[in-house]
Amino acid sequence: MSGSSSSGSTSTSMVPNPMHEALAQLYSKLQGDAATMSNALKPANQQMAAGGTWVGTTAKAWGSQLDGHSGDCATQVNAMLADVSQALAAEPAQVTMTEAQEKAKMMSTMERGY
């Protein structure tokens, strides 16, 4: 009987959730890169706005688009952080061994692109 209760406790013992760990790593990486990604187009935008790199009607149109895209970078980075944060909050830090194996298998499948 002690063998069956031991196997029962093993199935309900909690282990780290690989999905939670992966999302936490992703969030940390995104936070570390957020400033760089948010400001990625600012130097080019500033050069175009100064007017010394390219002039004319086409340059103005392209510069206007660049200005919009430059402003959108921070918005997009913040949206990514919010999405990953929401997914992280939805994943428990600990799961059963069976759940951890299922999540690890699903993550492996996703990494292979299937």
Number of C-alpha atoms within 10 A of each C-alpha: 6 7 8 9 10 10 12 11 11 13 13 12 13 16 14 14 20 22 20 21 16 13 18 18 12 16 20 14 11 18 16 11 12 19 13 14 15 18 16 15 18 16 11 15 20 14 13 20 17 10 13 8 10 15 11 9 9 10 15 15 11 14 21 15 13 19 18 13 17 20 16 15 20 18 13 15 20 16 12 16 18 13 13 18 15 12 15 19 13 10 15 13 16 17 19 16 17 15 16 19 14 13 17 15 13 13 15 12 11 10 9 7 7 7
